[in-house]
Amino acid sequence: MEEMRIVFAGFGGQGLLFAGKVVAYAGLLDGHEVSWLPSYGPEMRGGTANCSVTLSDEPIGSPLIMNPNVLVAMNQPSLLKFENEVSAGGIALVDTALVTRIPEREDIAVHALEATNMAEEAKLKGLANIVLVGKMLKETGFCSEETIEAAIKKAVPPSKTALIEKNIQALKLGMQA
């Protein structure tokens, strides 16, 4: 697999760290080298938050990602912060329910979907993050559907197992978008 350097970015509380954890677990389940670097701090209270995930077949030198080849942007401030960092040939997945200006770069693929609205309409409120993971899986094929579902089961804490099926529904919603 080509090394994937992914940045999940948005507001604190949108589940970005969880989305990153799901993708990291998928990488582990597939036997890849994995780095997961969450950004904690005051961002957790509504400011911008982000999480970096690297999946590789080679050892990963640093968890810091300067030039992601995949950006998942769930709000406008995060898009503004990271869009110019995406490496040429990379992709940006943008939640247009919360992002008003879509990137116009011609050297990256932009996939815009109203993930927040899609999740709410499907009665999956709060799972736009996983809708975007599903879209990322569709566009990159970084793992199999079975692997990502197993990763969701691993990432959801035992106290919230009732949410596993909703997360899988959100994943499939994104894969169909």
Secondary structure, DSSP 4 states (H G I P E B T S, - for coil): ---EEEEEEEETTSSHHHHHHHHHHHHHHTT-EEEEEE--SGGGGTSEEEEEEEEESS--S-S--SS-SEEEE-SHHHHHHHGGGSPTT-EEEEETTT--S----SSSEEEEE-HHHHHHHTT-TT-HHHHHHHHHHHHH--S-HHHHHHHHHHHS-GGGGGGHHHHHHHHHHHHH-
